Amino acid sequence: MDRKRLIGLAAFAALLGATALLALAVARGRTGVVADAIALIGEARTGGLTLVLPEPVKDVRVREARVPGRPIVLIDPGHGGRDPGAGGVSGTSREKDLTLAMARELADLLEQRGRVRVALTREDDKYLTLEERAAIARHLHAGLFLSLHMDSAPNPLARGATVYSLSDVASSAEAARLAATENGGDGALSSEADNSVRALLADVALREQMEDSAGLAERMLRRAAGSVELRPRPHQFAAFHVLRRAETPAVLVEAGYISNADDEARLMTREGRAPLVLSLAQAVEADLAARSSR
C-alpha cells in the first residue's frame, strides 16, 4: 500500500474517532471532551482555560468603612415583596416593612460609625428566597450575616426580643416550629452525605460556624440587656436554612412580638427600635474585632 493511501486512511480513522468523541460529549454534555474532539480533527489548540463563574451579585450596594478592607456585615431584612410576613395586632403594620426599616437604621448607624463595611440583601420591597439571601452572603464573603424578623404568637401577652443561632438540634419546640416555618420549602440543616474528606471538612466548618454564631448571639444579648426587653430565654437554637447556607457566623433576630400591642407600638417607631439597633451595632463590631484578633 503506498504512503499517500496510508496517510489518507490514518486521517480518516482519526476523523471517525473524533466524530465518535464529539457525539459522546454532546450526549453527556461534556464541553471539555468536545474541545478535545475538535482538536483531534485538526483545529489549533490555544491553551485557553474556561471557568464557570457564579452569577454576579446584582443590586447589592456595599457601604465602605473608614478603613479599607474591613469585613462586610450583611443585614437581611426578613420577608418582602409577595411575602408580607406576620401582621401586627393593630392591623396597620407588616413584618416586611418593619424589618426593612430596622435594617436601614442599623446599616446607617454602622456606616456612620465606620468600623465595618455594610450591605443589605434588599433595600426595597422585593421578594428573595432564602437561598438567594444566603448566596449574597457567600458571594460577598460576608464576615457576618444578620437576619432581622418580627415575632408573632397566639398569646397576646408574649413579648420581648429573641436571638437565634444555628444548631442541628432545636433548643425548644417553639424554636423548632419557627425554623420549620422560616425554612419553608428551602430545606433544612444538613452536612455532606458521605464519609469523604470533604464531608469531614464541611462538618468541621459547620461546627465552627455554630460556635461563632452562638458567641455572636451572646454578645448581642449582653449589649441589649437593660435597654431592650428580652424573652425569659432570649438565646435559642434551631436549624435555620438561611443561617446554614450563609456559610459565615450568622444569627436571626426576632426584634419583638408584633402580636403584642406594646411591642408593636415600640417597633413601629424609629425611637422605639433605636435601643435594639444600637445594641446590635455594638455587638457586631465587637464580634468582628474579637474574631479578627485570633
C-alpha positions as CSV (number, residue, x, y, z in Angstrom):
1,M,0.0,0.0,0.0
2,D,1.5,3.4,-1.0
3,R,2.3,6.1,1.5
4,K,-0.4,8.5,0.4
5,R,-3.1,5.9,0.9
6,L,-1.8,5.0,4.3
7,I,-1.9,8.7,5.3
8,G,-5.4,9.1,4.0
9,L,-6.6,6.0,5.9
10,A,-5.0,7.3,9.1
11,A,-6.6,10.7,8.7
12,F,-10.0,9.0,8.0
13,A,-9.6,6.9,11.2
14,A,-8.8,10.0,13.2
15,L,-11.8,11.8,11.9
16,L,-14.1,8.8,12.8
17,G,-12.6,8.7,16.3
18,A,-13.0,12.4,16.8
19,T,-16.6,12.3,15.5
20,A,-17.4,9.5,18.0
21,L,-15.9,11.5,20.8
22,L,-17.9,14.6,19.7
23,A,-21.1,12.6,19.7
24,L,-20.4,11.1,23.1
25,A,-19.6,14.6,24.5
26,V,-22.8,16.1,23.2
27,A,-24.8,13.2,24.6
28,R,-23.2,13.7,28.0
29,G,-23.0,17.5,27.9
30,R,-19.2,17.4,28.5
31,T,-17.7,20.5,26.9
32,G,-14.1,19.6,27.7
33,V,-14.4,16.4,25.6
34,V,-15.9,18.5,22.8
35,A,-12.8,20.6,22.8
36,D,-10.6,17.6,22.7
37,A,-12.6,16.1,19.8
38,I,-12.3,19.3,17.8
39,A,-8.6,19.4,18.4
40,L,-8.2,15.9,17.1
41,I,-9.9,16.9,13.8
42,G,-7.1,19.4,13.4
43,E,-8.2,22.7,14.9
44,A,-5.3,24.5,16.6
45,R,-5.3,24.4,20.5
46,T,-4.9,27.8,22.0
47,G,-4.2,26.6,25.6
48,G,-7.1,28.7,27.0
49,L,-9.0,27.9,30.2
50,T,-12.7,28.2,30.5
51,L,-14.1,28.9,34.0
52,V,-17.7,28.6,35.2
53,L,-18.2,31.7,37.3
54,P,-21.1,32.3,39.7
55,E,-23.8,34.7,38.8
56,P,-22.7,38.2,39.9
57,V,-24.5,39.8,42.9
58,K,-26.9,42.2,41.4
59,D,-28.3,45.4,43.0
60,V,-26.2,45.0,46.3
61,R,-24.6,48.2,47.5
62,V,-21.6,47.8,49.8
63,R,-21.1,50.8,52.1
64,E,-17.4,51.3,52.8
65,A,-15.8,51.7,56.2
66,R,-13.4,54.4,57.2
67,V,-10.5,51.9,56.9
68,P,-10.3,49.9,53.7
69,G,-10.6,46.2,53.7
70,R,-12.8,45.8,56.8
71,P,-15.2,42.8,57.0
72,I,-18.6,43.1,55.5
73,V,-21.7,42.8,57.6
74,L,-24.7,41.6,55.6
75,I,-28.1,42.6,57.0
76,D,-31.0,40.7,55.8
77,P,-34.5,42.3,56.3
78,G,-36.8,39.3,56.5
79,H,-39.7,38.7,54.1
80,G,-40.5,41.3,51.4
81,G,-42.5,41.5,48.1
82,R,-45.2,38.9,47.9
83,D,-44.2,37.6,51.3
84,P,-45.5,40.2,53.9
85,G,-44.6,38.1,57.0
86,A,-46.6,38.5,60.1
87,G,-49.3,41.2,60.6
88,G,-49.4,43.4,63.6
89,V,-52.1,43.2,66.2
90,S,-53.3,46.8,65.3
91,G,-53.8,45.8,61.6
92,T,-51.6,48.6,60.5
93,S,-48.1,47.0,60.5
94,R,-46.5,44.3,58.4
95,E,-43.3,42.4,59.3
96,K,-41.7,43.0,55.9
97,D,-42.0,46.8,56.4
98,L,-40.7,46.9,59.9
99,T,-37.7,44.6,59.2
100,L,-36.7,46.8,56.3
101,A,-37.0,50.0,58.4
102,M,-34.9,48.5,61.1
103,A,-32.3,47.1,58.7
104,R,-31.8,50.5,57.1
105,E,-31.4,52.1,60.5
106,L,-28.8,49.5,61.5
107,A,-26.9,49.9,58.3
108,D,-27.0,53.7,58.6
109,L,-25.6,53.5,62.1
110,L,-22.8,51.1,61.2
111,E,-21.9,53.2,58.2
112,Q,-21.8,56.3,60.4
113,R,-19.5,54.6,62.9
114,G,-17.3,53.4,60.1
115,R,-15.8,50.3,61.7
116,V,-17.2,47.8,59.2
117,R,-18.5,47.6,55.7
118,V,-22.2,47.1,55.4
119,A,-24.6,45.7,52.8
120,L,-28.3,44.8,52.8
121,T,-29.9,41.8,51.0
122,R,-32.7,44.1,50.0
123,E,-33.1,47.9,50.2
124,D,-36.7,47.9,49.0
125,D,-39.9,45.8,49.0
126,K,-38.8,42.9,46.9
127,Y,-39.0,39.1,47.3
128,L,-35.9,37.0,47.8
129,T,-35.7,33.3,48.5
130,L,-33.7,32.0,51.5
131,E,-31.1,30.6,49.1
132,E,-30.8,34.0,47.3
133,R,-30.2,35.7,50.6
134,A,-27.6,33.2,51.6
135,A,-26.0,33.3,48.2
136,I,-25.4,37.1,48.6
137,A,-23.5,36.4,51.8
138,R,-21.4,33.8,50.1
139,H,-20.6,36.0,47.0
140,L,-19.7,39.0,49.2
141,H,-17.6,36.8,51.5
142,A,-19.5,38.4,54.4
143,G,-17.8,38.3,57.8
144,L,-21.2,38.2,59.5
145,F,-24.8,37.6,58.5
146,L,-27.7,39.1,60.5
147,S,-31.3,38.3,59.6
148,L,-34.0,40.6,61.1
149,H,-37.5,39.5,61.8
150,M,-40.6,40.4,64.0
151,D,-42.2,37.6,66.0
152,S,-45.9,36.7,66.4
153,A,-47.7,34.3,68.6
154,P,-51.3,33.3,69.5
155,N,-50.7,34.5,73.1
156,P,-51.1,38.3,73.0
157,L,-49.0,38.7,76.2
158,A,-45.9,37.2,74.6
159,R,-43.3,39.9,74.1
160,G,-39.6,40.6,74.0
161,A,-36.7,40.0,71.7
162,T,-35.1,36.7,70.9
163,V,-31.8,35.9,69.2
164,Y,-31.5,32.5,67.4
165,S,-28.2,30.9,66.3
166,L,-27.6,27.8,64.2
167,S,-27.8,24.3,65.6
168,D,-28.8,20.9,64.2
169,V,-30.9,20.4,67.4
170,A,-33.6,22.9,68.3
171,S,-33.4,24.3,71.9
172,S,-37.2,24.2,72.3
173,A,-40.3,23.1,70.5
174,E,-41.0,26.8,69.8
175,A,-37.6,27.2,68.1
176,A,-38.2,24.1,66.0
177,R,-41.6,25.4,64.9
178,L,-40.1,28.8,64.0
179,A,-37.3,27.2,62.0
180,A,-39.7,25.0,60.1
181,T,-41.9,28.0,59.3
182,E,-39.0,30.2,58.2
183,N,-37.3,27.3,56.2
184,G,-40.5,26.6,54.2
185,G,-39.6,24.7,51.1
186,D,-36.0,25.8,51.0
187,G,-34.6,22.9,53.0
188,A,-33.0,22.5,56.4
189,L,-29.7,21.9,58.1
190,S,-27.6,19.2,56.6
191,S,-23.9,18.2,56.2
192,E,-22.3,16.2,53.4
193,A,-23.9,12.8,53.0
194,D,-20.8,10.7,52.6
195,N,-17.6,9.8,54.6
196,S,-15.2,11.6,52.4
197,V,-12.6,14.1,53.5
198,R,-14.8,16.8,52.0
199,A,-17.6,15.7,54.3
200,L,-15.3,15.8,57.3
201,L,-14.1,19.3,56.4
202,A,-17.7,20.5,55.9
203,D,-18.6,19.2,59.3
204,V,-15.7,20.9,61.0
205,A,-16.6,24.2,59.2
206,L,-20.2,23.8,60.3
207,R,-19.3,23.3,63.9
208,E,-17.0,26.3,63.9
209,Q,-19.8,28.3,62.3
210,M,-22.2,27.2,65.0
211,E,-19.8,28.1,67.8
212,D,-19.1,31.6,66.3
213,S,-22.8,32.2,65.8
214,A,-23.6,31.3,69.4
215,G,-20.9,33.7,70.5
216,L,-22.3,36.4,68.4
217,A,-25.8,35.8,69.9
218,E,-24.4,36.0,73.4
219,R,-22.7,39.3,72.6
220,M,-25.9,40.8,71.3
221,L,-27.9,39.8,74.3
222,R,-25.2,41.2,76.7
223,R,-25.3,44.5,74.9
224,A,-29.2,44.5,74.8
225,A,-29.7,43.6,78.5
226,G,-31.1,46.5,80.5
227,S,-32.1,48.6,77.5
228,V,-34.2,46.1,75.4
229,E,-37.0,43.9,76.8
230,L,-35.9,40.2,76.2
231,R,-37.7,36.9,76.3
232,P,-37.2,34.8,79.5
233,R,-34.9,32.5,77.4
234,P,-33.6,35.0,74.9
235,H,-31.0,32.8,73.2
236,Q,-32.5,30.0,71.2
237,F,-31.0,27.5,68.7
238,A,-32.5,25.9,65.6
239,A,-31.7,24.6,62.1
240,F,-32.4,27.7,60.1
241,H,-31.6,27.1,56.4
242,V,-30.6,30.7,55.7
243,L,-28.1,30.8,58.6
244,R,-26.6,27.5,57.5
245,R,-26.2,28.4,53.8
246,A,-24.7,31.8,54.6
247,E,-21.5,29.9,55.5
248,T,-20.4,32.6,58.0
249,P,-21.3,33.4,61.6
250,A,-25.0,34.3,61.4
251,V,-27.9,34.9,63.7
252,L,-31.6,35.5,63.3
253,V,-33.0,38.3,65.5
254,E,-36.7,38.4,66.4
255,A,-37.0,42.0,67.5
256,G,-40.2,41.6,69.4
257,Y,-43.8,40.4,69.1
258,I,-46.0,42.5,66.8
259,S,-48.9,40.3,68.1
260,N,-48.4,42.2,71.4
261,A,-49.7,45.8,71.5
262,D,-46.8,47.2,73.5
263,D,-44.1,45.5,71.4
264,E,-45.8,46.5,68.2
265,A,-46.1,50.2,69.2
266,R,-42.4,50.2,70.1
267,L,-41.3,48.5,66.9
268,M,-43.4,50.8,64.7
269,T,-41.3,53.9,65.6
270,R,-37.6,54.7,65.0
271,E,-37.2,55.8,68.6
272,G,-38.7,52.5,69.8
273,R,-36.3,50.5,67.6
274,A,-33.2,52.6,68.5
275,P,-32.0,50.8,71.6
276,L,-32.0,47.4,69.9
277,V,-30.4,48.9,66.8
278,L,-27.6,50.3,68.9
279,S,-27.1,47.1,70.8
280,L,-26.9,45.1,67.5
281,A,-24.4,47.6,66.0
282,Q,-22.1,47.4,69.1
283,A,-22.3,43.6,69.2
284,V,-21.5,43.3,65.5
285,E,-18.4,45.5,65.8
286,A,-17.2,43.7,69.0
287,D,-17.7,40.3,67.5
288,L,-15.8,41.1,64.3
289,A,-13.0,42.7,66.3
290,A,-12.7,39.7,68.6
291,R,-12.5,37.2,65.7
292,S,-10.0,39.3,63.7
293,S,-7.6,39.3,66.6
294,R,-7.5,35.5,66.9
